[in-house]
Amino acid sequence: MAKVLCVLYDDPANGGYPTSYARDTIPTISRYPDGQTLPTPHAIDFKPGQLLGSVTGELGLRKYLEGQGHEFVVTSDKDGPNSEFEKHLHDAEIVISQPFWPAYLTAERIAKAPKLKMALTAGIGSDHVDLQAAMDKGLSVVEITYCNSNSVAEHIVMQMLSLVRNYIPSYKQVIDGGWNIADCVSRSYDIEGMHVGTVAAGRIGLRALRLLKPFDVHLHYFDRHRLPESVEKELNLTWHDSVESMVKVVDIVTINCPLHPETEHLFNDEMISKMKKGSYIVNTARGKICDRDAIARALKSGHLAGYAGDVWFPQPAPQDHPWRTMPNHGMTPHISGTSLSAQARYAAGVREVLECYFENRPIRNEYLVVKDGALAGVGAHSYSKGNATKGSEEAAKFKK
Ligand code: NDP
């Protein structure tokens, strides 16, 4: 029987685990835009719309796993050598973790887990695992492709509009009892007519382009693989052969590539200096794709008019992380891919992967990142070899 070690974020601090919800149901969706089916487990033991990503929610897995005789450990205590996570690693066969509250699986931690066979990401983006070490040790790395891509695209549009229209300071006027309209509008513009570009046009990037089209903006993209001509025509897209070429001409950049050695610190001082003065960046991909201090500097100097997103490095972000206090930002904690709607999809996807694993059935190719010592499935398309977890031990600072 296997030990399954699952790291989830804490239950709500206000009021504890919910006993009722704002809405009774969530819409039923059967296929993703490219035709991929939603997860197909034999069964689920939760009600879609429930909070599943926190420790009490347990991704709805306890009944199933314990019913099969497996040991199931759930904790939010993930950072540092004395964490519950490290205490349980030595005999864990499967580690489950969500990118929102990542259990960093560094080479050192993988070395402490001789029985580990699979790192399963309840979500998309497995950069919290040292993929090179996983390849070297023959571990499988699996994620739930598409489960929250559309959720993130919605967040991108929300944050772009929030920045450009100066929504957050205007909301704050109301909360603070004010009515200074000039304060609100002296940084407020229409997005209509602006040039908007995405770094990567994968599932999230393409969805964001489609959602943005009705705003009558000019759409641009950079991706290593070009989209079909029919899609370029439909969305009137301008393709660029480099990130540099695109950032020179757009007003807003949205970043939608995975974090891997090729994309780490892509937006550094040099890249930002090539952007037009007064540009905005929305980064919901991974914090480390941007150089933390270069972003803070560019906001302070005014070269960037705004920065938003939900991804940080490390996570949780230490109290003194400069993005908490830099000017003109619209950051949230890492939430875009863990709406209650998304949780239902990735919890069902995790259940599907576990059923396949324990029944010796193949896991869907589109869920694979690493298998048999090499990048595979979505990993072979979207990642590069190497490791992007360096510095993750800083996450332990959050506790202090
Ligand atoms: P996809 O795999 O569908 O798309 C990723 C795209 O990135 C691919 O089109 C790939 O292009 C492109 N890409 C890879 N490397 C580069 C590079 N060096 N330069 C430019 N493009 C590159 O994944 P999704 O769109 O679903 O997700 C993308 C990322 O978003 C995830 O990896 C994750 O980090 C993040 N994410 C964040 C969430 C959140 O809650 N904030 C939730 C879900 C995902 P190609 O291979 O064609 O070159």
Boltz pocket constraint, residues with backbone or C-beta under 6 A from the ligand:
constraints:
  - pocket:
      binder: B
      contacts: [[A, 123], [A, 124], [A, 125], [A, 126], [A, 146], [A, 148], [A, 149], [A, 152], [A, 199], [A, 200], [A, 201], [A, 202], [A, 203], [A, 204], [A, 205], [A, 222], [A, 223], [A, 224], [A, 225], [A, 255], [A, 256], [A, 257], [A, 258], [A, 259], [A, 262], [A, 263], [A, 284], [A, 285], [A, 286], [A, 310], [A, 311], [A, 334], [A, 335], [A, 336], [A, 337], [A, 338], [A, 378], [A, 381], [A, 382], [A, 383]]
      max_distance: 6.0
